[in-house]
Amino acid sequence: MAMAFVGTHEHSLDVKGRLVLPAKFRSHFSGDAYLTISEYVGCIALWTPEGFDAMAARMKEQVRNGEVEAQAYRALGPSSELVRPDAQGRVMISERLRQHASLEHAVVVCGALDRIEIWNPTSWALVAPGLNQSLADAVLKGGGI
């Protein structure tokens, strides 16, 4: 992994539905990027092309191994959008994806190591408290730190 996206930032969408990427993430999105729906309610994900390709390859392998339904892999294309940040580091989030994640004006932008997650603040507030316990559980099982 070339860059681990980390940190949490409170941002807002402008009236056109654009998100200004946090400054420390912008250089990693100078070209194309992918916006996708997320497995979490109230969230969408922004991937670098390399990250998106790696995720798609993992999913394809999971389909081959019978771990994931082929429909999930098939849904990846139609549920994703190719975007390109503008000169100010803004990414246009389509109405369809904003509706999917219930994104309005305020958003929470979180690094998720291999991607950036863009959250509805209410949904984030429900998920965030359990994250530290999940990390602690993983560490206790030998999964990190």
C-alpha positions in Angstrom: 0.0 0.0 0.0 1.6 3.2 -1.1 -0.3 5.5 1.2 -2.5 4.8 4.2 -5.4 7.3 4.3 -5.8 8.2 8.0 -7.6 10.8 10.1 -11.1 12.2 10.4 -12.2 15.6 9.0 -15.4 17.5 9.1 -16.2 19.0 5.7 -19.2 20.2 3.8 -20.5 19.8 0.3 -21.0 23.0 -1.8 -24.4 23.7 -3.4 -23.3 21.7 -6.5 -22.5 18.6 -4.4 -18.8 19.0 -4.6 -16.5 18.0 -1.8 -13.1 19.7 -1.2 -10.7 16.9 -0.4 -8.7 17.3 2.8 -5.3 18.9 1.9 -3.2 15.9 2.9 -5.2 13.6 0.6 -5.2 15.8 -2.5 -1.9 14.8 -4.0 -3.0 11.2 -4.2 -6.1 12.2 -6.3 -4.5 14.4 -9.0 -5.9 12.2 -11.8 -8.9 10.0 -12.0 -10.6 8.5 -8.9 -13.5 6.2 -8.2 -16.5 6.9 -6.0 -18.4 3.8 -5.0 -21.3 2.9 -2.7 -20.1 1.4 0.6 -21.1 -1.6 2.6 -22.0 0.8 5.3 -25.3 2.8 5.5 -24.7 6.5 5.2 -21.3 6.2 3.5 -19.6 6.2 0.1 -16.0 5.5 -0.7 -13.4 7.3 -2.8 -10.6 5.2 -4.2 -7.4 5.8 -6.1 -7.3 3.9 -9.4 -4.8 1.5 -7.9 -6.9 1.0 -4.8 -10.1 0.4 -6.8 -8.3 -2.1 -9.1 -7.0 -4.0 -6.1 -10.4 -4.1 -4.4 -12.0 -5.3 -7.6 -9.4 -8.0 -8.0 -9.9 -9.2 -4.4 -13.7 -9.3 -5.0 -13.2 -11.2 -8.3 -11.1 -13.7 -6.5 -13.7 -14.1 -3.8 -16.3 -14.8 -6.4 -14.0 -17.5 -7.9 -13.6 -19.0 -4.4 -17.4 -19.0 -3.8 -17.0 -16.5 -0.9 -19.0 -13.8 -2.6 -22.0 -13.9 -4.9 -21.2 -13.1 -8.6 -24.0 -10.5 -8.4 -21.8 -8.4 -5.9 -19.0 -8.2 -8.4 -21.4 -7.5 -11.3 -22.9 -4.6 -9.2 -19.5 -2.9 -8.7 -19.5 -1.3 -12.1 -22.9 0.3 -12.1 -22.6 1.4 -8.5 -19.3 3.2 -9.1 -18.4 6.4 -10.8 -15.2 7.7 -12.4 -14.4 11.2 -11.1 -11.6 13.7 -11.5 -10.8 16.2 -8.8 -10.7 19.8 -10.2 -7.8 22.3 -9.7 -9.1 23.2 -6.2 -9.2 19.5 -5.1 -13.0 19.3 -5.4 -14.7 16.0 -6.3 -18.3 16.1 -7.7 -20.5 13.6 -5.9 -23.5 12.7 -8.0 -27.0 13.1 -6.8 -27.4 9.3 -6.9 -24.5 8.7 -4.6 -25.5 11.6 -2.3 -28.9 10.1 -1.9 -27.5 6.6 -1.3 -25.5 7.9 1.6 -28.0 10.6 2.7 -25.3 13.2 2.2 -26.5 16.8 2.5 -24.3 19.7 3.4 -22.1 18.5 6.3 -20.1 15.4 5.8 -17.3 13.5 7.7 -14.3 12.5 5.6 -12.4 9.5 7.2 -9.3 7.8 6.1 -9.9 4.1 5.9 -6.3 3.1 5.0 -6.8 2.0 1.4 -9.7 4.4 0.6 -11.4 7.5 1.9 -14.9 7.2 3.3 -17.4 10.1 3.1 -20.1 9.8 5.8 -23.4 11.3 6.7 -22.5 12.8 10.2 -25.5 11.1 11.9 -24.5 7.7 10.5 -20.8 8.3 11.5 -21.9 9.2 15.0 -23.6 5.8 15.3 -20.6 3.9 13.9 -17.6 5.7 15.4 -18.0 4.7 19.1 -17.6 1.0 18.2 -14.5 1.4 16.2 -12.0 1.6 19.1 -13.5 -1.6 20.6 -13.2 -3.3 17.2 -9.6 -2.2 16.9 -8.8 -3.4 20.5 -10.4 -6.8 19.7 -8.3 -7.2 16.6 -5.1 -6.3 18.4 -6.0 -8.9 21.1 -6.4 -11.5 18.4 -3.0 -10.6 17.0 -4.4 -8.6 14.1 -2.5 -5.4 14.5 -0.3 -2.9 16.4 
